[in-house]
Amino acid sequence: MQQKTETIVCPGCGAINRAPADKLASGAKPKCGKCHAPMFTGEPIAAGNAAAFDRHISQGSLPVLVDFWAEWCGPCKMMAPMFAKAAQSLEPRLRLMKIDTEALPEVAARYGIRSIPTLIMFKGGREIARQAGAMDTASIERWARQAILG
């Protein structure tokens, strides 16, 4: 019987890694095989550019929960610590990422972001759920779990 593996993109170097799904489900936090950095830190990662975002969305097998935000947005700033706290309980079952819509307007435009904060859940390179507006930690966690369970 073959063991199911997950494909994980390293947030540090972008290398593609594989990890046993059952170990991730039990909370294991693997290190990158290339740069040896932890692949999960309990904090959302910031997509530095569109290529990094695309790599995580399309090449990783884990669902990716993306917070589209901007520095000038009050509700975004209010939700940021709650999104970070949600990462502590949701990782490593999924990746949490932040997209600054001012720094990456092409990504925001591609997904038709009209208001921020907006959360989008991606799985297999496709958007599977979307929620606009600030949420508290418990609401983020509940929404994320419902989104990935279908």
Buried (B, 14 or more C-beta within 10 A) or exposed (E): EEEEBBEBBBBBEBBBBEBBBEBBEEEEBBBBBEEEEBBBBBBBBBBEEBEBBBBBBEEBBBBBBBBBBBEEBEBBBEBBEBBBBBBBBBBBBBBBBBBBBEBBBEBBEEBEBEEBBBBBBBBEEEEEBBBBEBBBBEBBBEBBEEBBEE
